[in-house]
Amino acid sequence: MCLAMPMQITRIDGSTARATAQGIERDIDLMLVQDQEIGIGDFVIVHVGYALHRLSTDEALATWQLLDSVDTQGGDDHA
C-alpha cells in the first residue's frame, strides 16, 4: 500500500525542493503545486516524490499522529 506523507520544505530550487519528515529527507518535485504559494518551512503532502498539496502545520501534525497510531496498532503487513 502506498501512502502520501506530509513533509516540510527545507530548500527550494526552481521546480524541485528538499523536504523532511520525521528524520527522513527527500528531493521532491513541485510541478503539481505550481498554482500554490509554497515556501521554505511550509508543509506539503508528498506521494511518489511529488508534492500534491500544501498543508497547514496542524494538518501535517494530525496526519503524522494518525499514521503513528496506525503503525503502533500493529496492522497486518500483507498487501
Secondary structure as the mmCIF struct_conf table of DSSP 4:
data_model
#
loop_
_struct_conf.conf_type_id
_struct_conf.id
_struct_conf.beg_label_comp_id
_struct_conf.beg_label_asym_id
_struct_conf.beg_label_seq_id
_struct_conf.end_label_comp_id
_struct_conf.end_label_asym_id
_struct_conf.end_label_seq_id
STRN STRN1 MET A 5 ASP A 13
TURN_TY1_P TURN_TY1_P1 GLY A 14 SER A 15
STRN STRN2 THR A 16 ALA A 21
TURN_TY1_P TURN_TY1_P2 GLN A 22 GLY A 23
STRN STRN3 ILE A 24 ASP A 29
HELX_RH_3T_P HELX_RH_3T_P1 MET A 31 VAL A 33
TURN_TY1_P TURN_TY1_P3 GLN A 34 ASP A 35
BEND BEND1 GLN A 36 GLN A 36
TURN_TY1_P TURN_TY1_P4 ILE A 40 GLY A 41
STRN STRN4 PHE A 43 HIS A 47
TURN_TY1_P TURN_TY1_P5 VAL A 48 GLY A 49
STRN STRN5 TYR A 50 LEU A 55
HELX_RH_AL_P HELX_RH_AL_P1 THR A 57 THR A 72
TURN_TY1_P TURN_TY1_P6 GLN A 73 GLY A 74
#
